[in-house]
C-alpha cells in the first residue's frame, strides 16, 4: 500500500517506546502483511492481463489507427497497467520480506532502513504515476471530443517527471539527513518534517477525485450535444453509446474512490487528532488500505475493458470511443419520419419518367399527354 504513515516506520527507532512501536504492538502484523500480499498478487495478475494479453490484442489496432482516441486510449491504459504492475510488485516484495525474513518493525540498523526506504520510494513513485495516468485518460477523452491534439510524448514527460518530483521531494524531506523522523514530538516540527510527504502524496489523489468527474461530465455533455446537433432526434443506438460512456466514466471514478478514499480518511484523522490517534480506527483503516490500494490494477482490468452487449465477443466489438468515431454523419433509415416515408406515398413513384419528359419538352401538353405526377 502507499501511505505516508507506513513510510515513517522506515525511520530509526532510537527512542523507546515511540508511537510507531506502540501502535504496531496492538495488531497482528502477520495477518496484515498477508492481506497486503494477497491484494498485491491480484493486482499483479490484473496488470499482467492488461499488458500481455489484452495489450497484444490491441497492438495491431494501435498501429492501424494512428493518433486517434482509440490508439491513444489504448496506450494510456497500457502505461497505467505497467505502472500498476510495478507498484503492486513493490508492495508484494516488501510484504513478503517483512513477513518471512524479518519483522515489520525493523531493527535499528542502516541496511533495514535503506531497504524499507527504497521499497517505499519505489511503491510511492509508481502509484503516483498511476494517479497521473488515470487523469491523463480523462484528458485524452475530452481532447478527442474537442478535436484537440493529444501528444503521447508530452503526457509521458508530464507523468514520469511529475511523479519523480513529488516522490523525491516528499521522501527527501522525511528521511534527510539521518532518517530520524520518529523522534518528532512537537506539532510544528511535524508540520515541517512529516506534513510535506502527506501533501505530495494526497495532492494527485485529490486532483483525480475532483477533476475526473468534472471532465467526464463535460465529455458526456459534449457527446450528447454532438448527437443532438447531428441528428433531429437521438436513436436507440446513440442512446446506448451515450449510456456506455456514462457507465464507463462512473465505474472508473467509483473504482478510484474505493481504492484511495481510505488513505485520505486515515490522513485526515491522523492530522485532526494529532498526538491522540485512536488505535482501533487507524488499524482498521490500514487493513482497508492494504486490501484496496493494490486492487486498483485488478479492478482496472474490468472498468477499462471494451464494452459490448455480448460478453463472449467482447474483444471483437467496438468500444464507445470507437463507436463515436465510426458513427455515420447521416442516418436516414431510423431518422425518417413516417410522413416522409416513400412507402406511405406511392403516388411519388407514378409516371416519374413522364414528369421528366414534360419538364424537358413542354410541348408535350399539346399532344394530349397528361402528367399525373405534377
C-alpha positions as CSV (number, residue, x, y, z in Angstrom):
1,X,0.0,0.0,0.0
2,X,1.0,3.6,-0.4
3,X,0.6,5.6,2.8
4,X,2.9,8.2,4.3
5,X,2.3,6.8,7.8
6,X,3.8,3.4,6.8
7,X,6.7,5.3,5.3
8,X,7.6,6.9,8.6
9,X,8.1,3.3,10.0
10,X,11.3,3.2,7.9
11,X,13.0,5.7,10.2
12,X,15.2,4.8,13.1
13,X,13.5,3.9,16.3
14,X,16.1,5.4,18.7
15,X,13.6,6.5,21.4
16,X,11.7,3.7,23.2
17,X,8.9,3.4,23.2
18,X,7.9,5.6,20.2
19,X,4.4,6.0,18.7
20,X,5.0,3.6,15.9
21,X,6.2,0.8,18.2
22,X,3.2,1.2,20.5
23,X,0.7,1.2,17.6
24,X,2.3,-1.8,15.8
25,X,2.2,-3.8,19.1
26,X,-1.6,-3.6,19.1
27,X,-2.4,-5.6,16.0
28,X,-1.3,-8.8,14.2
29,X,1.4,-7.8,11.7
30,X,1.4,-11.2,10.1
31,X,-2.3,-11.1,9.1
32,X,-1.8,-7.5,7.9
33,X,1.1,-8.5,5.7
34,X,-0.8,-11.5,4.4
35,X,-3.6,-9.2,3.3
36,X,-1.0,-7.0,1.5
37,X,0.4,-10.0,-0.3
38,X,-2.9,-11.3,-1.5
39,X,-4.2,-8.0,-2.7
40,X,-0.9,-7.1,-4.4
41,X,-0.8,-10.5,-6.1
42,X,-4.3,-9.9,-7.5
43,X,-3.1,-6.5,-8.7
44,X,-0.1,-8.1,-10.4
45,X,-2.4,-10.6,-12.2
46,X,-4.8,-7.8,-13.3
47,X,-2.0,-5.7,-14.6
48,X,-0.4,-8.7,-16.3
49,X,-3.7,-9.4,-18.1
50,X,-3.9,-5.8,-19.4
51,X,-0.3,-5.7,-20.5
52,X,0.4,-9.1,-22.0
53,X,-3.0,-10.5,-23.0
54,X,-5.2,-7.5,-23.9
55,X,-2.2,-5.5,-24.9
56,X,-1.3,-8.0,-27.6
57,X,-4.9,-8.0,-28.9
58,X,-4.9,-4.2,-29.1
59,X,-1.4,-3.9,-30.6
60,X,-2.4,-4.2,-34.3
61,X,-5.3,-1.7,-33.7
62,X,-2.9,0.8,-32.2
63,X,-0.7,0.6,-35.3
64,X,-3.6,0.9,-37.7
65,X,-5.5,3.7,-36.0
66,X,-2.6,6.1,-35.8
67,X,-3.2,9.0,-33.4
68,X,-6.9,8.6,-32.8
69,X,-8.6,8.4,-29.4
70,X,-8.7,4.6,-29.9
71,X,-4.9,4.3,-30.2
72,X,-4.1,6.9,-27.6
73,X,-6.6,5.5,-25.2
74,X,-5.1,2.0,-25.5
75,X,-1.6,3.4,-24.9
76,X,-2.7,5.3,-21.8
77,X,-4.4,2.2,-20.4
78,X,-1.3,0.2,-21.2
79,X,1.1,2.5,-19.4
80,X,-1.4,2.7,-16.5
81,X,-1.2,-1.0,-16.2
82,X,2.6,-1.0,-16.4
83,X,2.8,1.5,-13.5
84,X,0.2,-0.5,-11.6
85,X,2.2,-3.7,-12.1
86,X,5.4,-2.1,-10.8
87,X,3.7,-0.7,-7.8
88,X,1.9,-3.9,-6.9
89,X,5.2,-5.8,-7.3
90,X,6.9,-3.4,-4.9
91,X,4.1,-4.0,-2.3
92,X,4.4,-7.8,-2.7
93,X,8.2,-7.9,-2.3
94,X,8.2,-5.6,0.7
95,X,5.4,-7.5,2.4
96,X,7.0,-10.9,1.7
97,X,10.3,-9.7,3.1
98,X,8.7,-8.4,6.2
99,X,6.6,-11.5,6.8
100,X,9.2,-14.2,6.1
101,X,12.6,-12.8,6.5
102,X,12.4,-10.0,9.1
103,X,9.7,-8.4,11.3
104,X,7.8,-5.5,10.1
105,X,9.1,-3.3,12.9
106,X,12.7,-3.1,11.6
107,X,15.8,-3.5,13.5
108,X,17.5,-0.2,14.1
109,X,20.3,-0.7,11.5
110,X,21.1,1.2,8.3
111,X,20.5,-1.8,6.0
112,X,17.0,-2.3,7.2
113,X,16.2,1.4,7.0
114,X,17.6,1.6,3.4
115,X,15.6,-1.5,2.3
116,X,12.4,0.0,3.7
117,X,13.0,3.5,2.3
118,X,13.9,2.1,-1.2
119,X,10.8,-0.1,-1.5
120,X,8.6,2.7,-0.1
121,X,10.0,5.1,-2.7
122,X,9.5,2.5,-5.5
123,X,5.9,1.9,-4.5
124,X,5.2,5.6,-3.9
125,X,6.6,6.6,-7.3
126,X,4.7,4.1,-9.4
127,X,1.4,4.7,-7.6
128,X,1.8,8.4,-8.1
129,X,2.2,7.7,-11.8
130,X,-0.9,5.5,-11.8
131,X,-2.9,8.5,-10.5
132,X,-1.4,10.7,-13.2
133,X,-2.2,8.2,-15.9
134,X,-5.8,7.9,-14.7
135,X,-6.1,11.7,-15.0
136,X,-4.4,11.6,-18.5
137,X,-7.0,9.1,-19.7
138,X,-9.8,11.6,-18.9
139,X,-7.9,14.4,-20.6
140,X,-7.5,12.2,-23.7
141,X,-11.2,11.6,-23.9
142,X,-12.1,15.3,-23.7
143,X,-9.2,16.3,-26.0
144,X,-10.6,14.0,-28.7
145,X,-14.2,15.2,-28.3
146,X,-13.0,18.8,-28.6
147,X,-10.8,17.9,-31.7
148,X,-7.7,19.0,-29.8
149,X,-4.2,17.5,-30.2
150,X,-3.2,14.8,-27.8
151,X,0.5,14.0,-27.7
152,X,1.6,10.8,-26.0
153,X,5.2,12.1,-25.8
154,X,4.0,15.2,-23.9
155,X,2.0,13.1,-21.4
156,X,4.9,10.7,-20.9
157,X,7.0,13.7,-20.0
158,X,4.4,15.0,-17.6
159,X,3.5,11.8,-15.8
160,X,7.0,10.4,-15.2
161,X,8.7,13.7,-14.4
162,X,5.9,14.9,-12.0
163,X,5.8,11.6,-10.3
164,X,9.5,11.6,-9.8
165,X,9.4,15.2,-8.5
166,X,6.6,14.6,-6.0
167,X,8.1,11.4,-4.7
168,X,11.6,12.7,-4.3
169,X,10.5,15.9,-2.5
170,X,8.3,14.1,0.0
171,X,10.7,11.4,0.9
172,X,13.8,13.6,0.9
173,X,12.2,16.0,3.4
174,X,11.0,12.9,5.5
175,X,14.3,11.0,5.6
176,X,17.1,13.6,5.1
177,X,19.6,13.7,6.7
178,X,19.5,10.8,9.1
179,X,16.1,9.1,8.8
180,X,15.2,10.2,12.3
181,X,11.5,11.1,11.7
182,X,10.2,9.1,14.6
183,X,11.7,11.5,17.1
184,X,9.2,14.2,16.1
185,X,7.5,15.4,19.3
186,X,6.2,18.9,18.6
187,X,3.4,19.7,16.1
188,X,5.5,22.4,14.4
189,X,8.3,20.0,13.8
190,X,5.9,17.5,12.4
191,X,4.5,20.2,10.0
192,X,7.9,20.8,8.6
193,X,9.2,17.2,8.6
194,X,6.2,14.9,8.0
195,X,3.4,17.0,6.5
196,X,5.1,17.7,3.1
197,X,5.1,14.0,2.4
198,X,1.4,13.8,3.1
199,X,0.8,16.7,0.8
200,X,2.7,15.4,-2.2
201,X,1.0,12.0,-1.7
202,X,-2.6,13.2,-1.4
203,X,-2.5,16.1,-3.8
204,X,-2.6,14.0,-7.0
205,X,-5.3,11.7,-5.4
206,X,-7.4,14.8,-4.8
207,X,-6.8,16.1,-8.3
208,X,-8.1,12.8,-9.8
209,X,-11.1,12.5,-7.4
210,X,-12.2,16.1,-8.1
211,X,-11.0,16.6,-11.7
212,X,-12.0,13.3,-13.3
213,X,-15.7,13.5,-12.5
214,X,-15.8,17.1,-13.8
215,X,-14.0,16.1,-17.0
216,X,-16.3,13.0,-17.6
217,X,-19.4,15.1,-17.0
218,X,-18.2,17.6,-19.6
219,X,-17.3,14.8,-22.0
220,X,-20.8,13.3,-21.7
221,X,-22.3,16.7,-22.3
222,X,-20.2,17.1,-25.4
223,X,-21.3,13.7,-26.7
224,X,-25.0,14.5,-26.1
225,X,-24.7,17.9,-27.8
226,X,-22.9,16.3,-30.8
227,X,-25.7,13.8,-31.3
228,X,-28.4,16.5,-30.9
229,X,-26.6,18.7,-33.4
230,X,-26.0,15.9,-35.9
231,X,-29.5,14.4,-35.8
232,X,-33.0,15.6,-35.5
233,X,-33.6,13.1,-32.7
234,X,-31.4,10.6,-30.9
235,X,-31.8,7.0,-31.9
236,X,-31.7,3.9,-29.7
237,X,-28.2,3.1,-30.9
238,X,-26.9,6.5,-30.0
239,X,-28.6,6.3,-26.5
240,X,-26.8,3.0,-26.0
241,X,-23.4,4.6,-26.9
242,X,-24.1,7.6,-24.6
243,X,-25.1,5.3,-21.7
244,X,-22.0,3.2,-22.2
245,X,-19.9,6.3,-21.9
246,X,-21.7,7.4,-18.7
247,X,-21.4,3.9,-17.1
248,X,-17.8,3.6,-18.0
249,X,-16.9,7.0,-16.6
250,X,-18.9,6.3,-13.5
251,X,-17.3,2.9,-12.8
252,X,-13.8,4.4,-13.4
253,X,-14.5,7.0,-10.7
254,X,-16.1,4.5,-8.3
255,X,-13.1,2.2,-8.5
256,X,-10.7,5.0,-7.9
257,X,-12.7,6.2,-4.8
258,X,-12.8,2.7,-3.4
259,X,-9.1,2.2,-3.8
260,X,-7.9,5.5,-2.4
261,X,-10.5,7.1,-0.2
262,X,-9.3,5.1,2.9
263,X,-5.9,6.8,2.5
264,X,-7.5,10.3,2.6
265,X,-9.7,9.3,5.6
266,X,-6.6,8.0,7.5
267,X,-4.6,11.1,6.8
268,X,-7.4,13.4,7.9
269,X,-7.9,11.5,11.2
270,X,-4.2,11.5,11.9
271,X,-3.7,15.2,11.5
272,X,-7.0,16.1,13.1
273,X,-6.3,14.3,16.4
274,X,-2.5,14.7,16.3
275,X,-1.0,13.2,19.5
276,X,-4.0,11.1,20.4
277,X,-4.6,8.8,17.4
278,X,-7.3,6.2,18.0
279,X,-5.5,2.9,17.5
280,X,-8.5,0.8,16.6
281,X,-9.7,3.2,13.9
282,X,-6.2,3.5,12.4
283,X,-5.7,-0.2,12.4
284,X,-9.0,-0.7,10.6
285,X,-8.0,1.9,8.0
286,X,-4.6,0.3,7.5
287,X,-6.3,-3.1,6.7
288,X,-8.7,-1.3,4.3
289,X,-5.7,0.4,2.6
290,X,-3.8,-3.0,2.4
291,X,-6.8,-4.6,0.7
292,X,-7.9,-1.8,-1.7
293,X,-4.7,0.0,-2.8
294,X,-3.1,-2.9,-4.7
295,X,-6.5,-4.0,-6.1
296,X,-6.6,-0.9,-8.3
297,X,-4.8,-2.9,-11.1
298,X,-7.2,-5.8,-10.7
299,X,-10.3,-3.7,-10.9
300,X,-9.0,-1.6,-13.7
301,X,-8.9,-4.7,-15.9
302,X,-12.7,-4.7,-15.7
303,X,-13.5,-1.0,-16.0
304,X,-11.1,-0.2,-18.8
305,X,-12.1,-3.1,-20.9
306,X,-14.1,-2.9,-24.2
307,X,-17.8,-2.5,-23.6
308,X,-20.3,-4.6,-25.6
309,X,-23.6,-6.2,-25.3
310,X,-22.2,-9.7,-26.0
311,X,-19.5,-10.5,-23.4
312,X,-18.3,-13.5,-25.4
313,X,-17.3,-11.3,-28.3
314,X,-16.1,-8.5,-26.1
315,X,-12.8,-8.1,-27.7
316,X,-14.3,-8.1,-31.2
317,X,-16.8,-5.3,-30.5
318,X,-16.2,-1.6,-30.7
319,X,-15.7,0.4,-27.5
320,X,-17.9,3.5,-27.0
321,X,-14.9,5.7,-28.0
322,X,-14.6,3.8,-31.3
323,X,-18.3,3.8,-32.0
324,X,-18.3,7.6,-31.8
325,X,-15.5,7.7,-34.4
326,X,-17.4,5.2,-36.7
327,X,-20.9,6.8,-36.3
328,X,-22.0,7.9,-39.7
329,X,-22.7,11.6,-40.4
330,X,-26.2,10.8,-41.8
331,X,-28.6,8.1,-40.8
332,X,-31.7,8.1,-42.9
333,X,-33.4,4.8,-42.0
334,X,-34.1,5.3,-38.4
335,X,-34.4,9.1,-38.6
336,X,-37.0,9.2,-41.4
337,X,-40.4,10.5,-40.3
338,X,-43.5,8.4,-41.3
339,X,-44.8,11.4,-43.2
340,X,-41.7,11.4,-45.4
341,X,-41.7,7.6,-45.9
342,X,-42.0,6.8,-49.6
343,X,-43.9,3.6,-48.9
344,X,-46.8,5.6,-47.5
345,X,-46.9,7.8,-50.6
346,X,-47.0,5.5,-53.6
347,X,-48.0,8.4,-55.9
348,X,-44.5,9.8,-55.7
349,X,-43.3,6.9,-57.9
350,X,-46.0,7.2,-60.5
351,X,-45.1,8.4,-64.0
352,X,-41.7,9.9,-62.9
353,X,-40.5,9.4,-66.5
354,X,-43.4,11.3,-67.9
355,X,-42.9,14.2,-65.5
356,X,-39.2,14.4,-66.5
357,X,-40.3,14.4,-70.2
358,X,-42.7,17.2,-69.6
359,X,-40.0,19.4,-67.9
360,X,-37.7,18.8,-70.8
361,X,-40.3,19.3,-73.6
362,X,-43.2,21.5,-72.5
363,X,-44.9,20.9,-75.9
364,X,-45.9,17.5,-74.8
365,X,-49.1,19.2,-73.4
366,X,-50.1,20.0,-76.8
367,X,-50.0,16.3,-77.7
368,X,-52.7,15.4,-75.1
369,X,-50.3,13.6,-72.8
370,X,-51.3,14.1,-69.1
371,X,-48.6,14.0,-66.4
372,X,-50.2,12.5,-63.4
373,X,-47.3,13.2,-61.1
374,X,-47.4,17.0,-61.2
